[in-house]
Amino acid sequence: MKIIELAQIQELLSSVDLFSAIEAGFVSYSAGKAVIPPVGELLFQNPPGDVHIKYGYLLNDRYYVIKIASGFYENPTLNLPSSNGLMLLFDQKTGTPLATLLDEGYLTDVRTAVAGAIAAKYLAPKHIHRIGIVGTGIQARLQLQYLAKVIDCREAIVWGRNLDKAKQFQQTITGKFNIAVAQTIQELTSTCNLIVTTTPSTTPLVYADYVQPGTHITAVGADTPHKQELDSIIFAKADCVVADSVSQCMERGDIAHAIAQKLIMPESLTELGDVISGKAPGRTLDEQITVADLTGVAIQDIQIAKVLYEAACRKKMAASNMYQ
Amino acid sequence: MKIIELAQIQELLSSVDLFSAIEAGFVSYSAGKAVIPPVGELLFQNPPGDVHIKYGYLLNDRYYVIKIASGFYENPTLNLPSSNGLMLLFDQKTGTPLATLLDEGYLTDVRTAVAGAIAAKYLAPKHIHRIGIVGTGIQARLQLQYLAKVIDCREAIVWGRNLDKAKQFQQTITGKFNIAVAQTIQELTSTCNLIVTTTPSTTPLVYADYVQPGTHITAVGADTPHKQELDSIIFAKADCVVADSVSQCMERGDIAHAIAQKLIMPESLTELGDVISGKAPGRTLDEQITVADLTGVAIQDIQIAKVLYEAACRKKMAASNMYQ
């Protein structure tokens, strides 16, 4: 079994085409060509933490993947990051373990950012005048980094609950973007036509009143039943609501709240893979409002693990022959 | 993270007290001190295979454990064993990955055999005149190996569906046991007062008519809803029916069949951990018939992974400092 460590993963990431892999994954998932059981969950009280096990495979593929991702929110008091985790890749025909990607949770961040960029690529209006980033963490940074690969706009504005953190975030975004700091979330909402929300908020941050016609919003922060970043009225106002996984979004994330409030019907949801494949229309007019709710699907983990493993095999970069 | 390979695991096994660890695990589990979510399952059609993810933790312990075990039943045609798998050990306070035990499924075999020996230790009659082993695979061999640590009797008889394989099995049991080959399962059932069934059968093998008073039976083979090794009437005839996990045995294994046929009531079941702790009586008279149905509980995986990891830390035997 190959052991691929974080430094090697980061090096490999620059050489692989994550967009093609993850887009293909979403298309297969929406076409019913993936087997993705319900997420396994392990909860801890003292200290508080949660572990999610996402796993599955593409039919007629070479692999199956099991991802373990943890969040222990008091870790920063120990000078440890909250998130950790790893991905395991196995041979679909024999069960043989092929690789452990010791990514420390980083690939979850990356595949989430890539999905955000994919949503923008397929759903954003043609001309984006300003990108609004809600949140100031690693996901906020990665969303901008991957959006830059598919969107020409280099004007951005960031809002965070903590103004100092927003200013720090502004400092870290060097070069590519001309980035402002929003004093209020309304300033961001009313001046951007591509908005990405990346927070663990449990109360709405972005309100429908301020969302302009011709805006696309991607919400990636809410991945549990309790989290919520978008005012549910946004969904009623939207012309097209896209879920990474319809079944998963009916149980967790922003769409789940809008459905519970009967502001949208499950039948009106479109799945991202169907937009990518062209099976579903997505945005049809520039003045429409579109919303993508991304709760994170194992198909993304499968695809990112797979391309990295194959890249490592090509480059023979795995840690040591001892484990091959 | 420590990577502990099979050869090292096998070396470490001789230096650890698996009985104490797994008995303590069962006691804690039955006392409600373990968090064990439902088993995750991934099924494959072409070629047929199944993967089980068992995971959980003991409250106030240092670790949580995730075990991945696969069975791909056409592997022998590729000169590969059907079973494979690994165990992952994490820090319960931070989510930090601590160790990967690349046991290739061996620890699942071992912890199953240890549980069988524990069941015999607590439930078998005082004097055992002959041990009957149903099945001729690795689990049959390991059951004898671990029974020898808790039972004085060295007379044994083996039965297998394939007589040649039973004879081969007889050859592999050297030294410790005087082992015969049964021509019929009835010969085994009627001459033994400790019987262990270790097959993947989906139809009953051991019938109630032949079970003698004063016999203990441990069934370890049936771990899915469809598998069955014991005639359900045995459960009606038994004085004491013990499950490794009452909740799990109500859904899978031999007990599930007996409950479905209303031959026993769920309320009459005793959990192994309660027998070990003395909270439940188990066998009270030598002439009683007792049955233990072991479907395999994550608590066994947690405990075996834990003692091996701690032994590896003591012996500094992990593969390479590179991964620590």
Chai-1 contact restraints between the chains, C-beta under 6 A:
chainA,res_idxA,chainB,res_idxB,connection_type,confidence,min_distance_angstrom,max_distance_angstrom,comment,restraint_id
A,G40,B,G40,contact,1.0,0.0,6.0,A-B,restraint_1
A,P47,B,K93,contact,1.0,0.0,6.0,A-B,restraint_2
A,G49,B,G95,contact,1.0,0.0,6.0,A-B,restraint_3
A,S70,B,G95,contact,1.0,0.0,6.0,A-B,restraint_4
A,F72,B,T94,contact,1.0,0.0,6.0,A-B,restraint_5
A,F72,B,G95,contact,1.0,0.0,6.0,A-B,restraint_6
A,N75,B,T94,contact,1.0,0.0,6.0,A-B,restraint_7
A,L80,B,T94,contact,1.0,0.0,6.0,A-B,restraint_8
A,N84,B,G95,contact,1.0,0.0,6.0,A-B,restraint_9
A,N84,B,T96,contact,1.0,0.0,6.0,A-B,restraint_10
A,L86,B,P97,contact,1.0,0.0,6.0,A-B,restraint_11
A,K93,B,P47,contact,1.0,0.0,6.0,A-B,restraint_12
A,T94,B,F72,contact,1.0,0.0,6.0,A-B,restraint_13
A,T94,B,N75,contact,1.0,0.0,6.0,A-B,restraint_14
A,T94,B,L80,contact,1.0,0.0,6.0,A-B,restraint_15
A,G95,B,G49,contact,1.0,0.0,6.0,A-B,restraint_16
A,G95,B,S70,contact,1.0,0.0,6.0,A-B,restraint_17
A,G95,B,F72,contact,1.0,0.0,6.0,A-B,restraint_18
A,G95,B,N84,contact,1.0,0.0,6.0,A-B,restraint_19
A,T96,B,N84,contact,1.0,0.0,6.0,A-B,restraint_20
A,P97,B,L86,contact,1.0,0.0,6.0,A-B,restraint_21
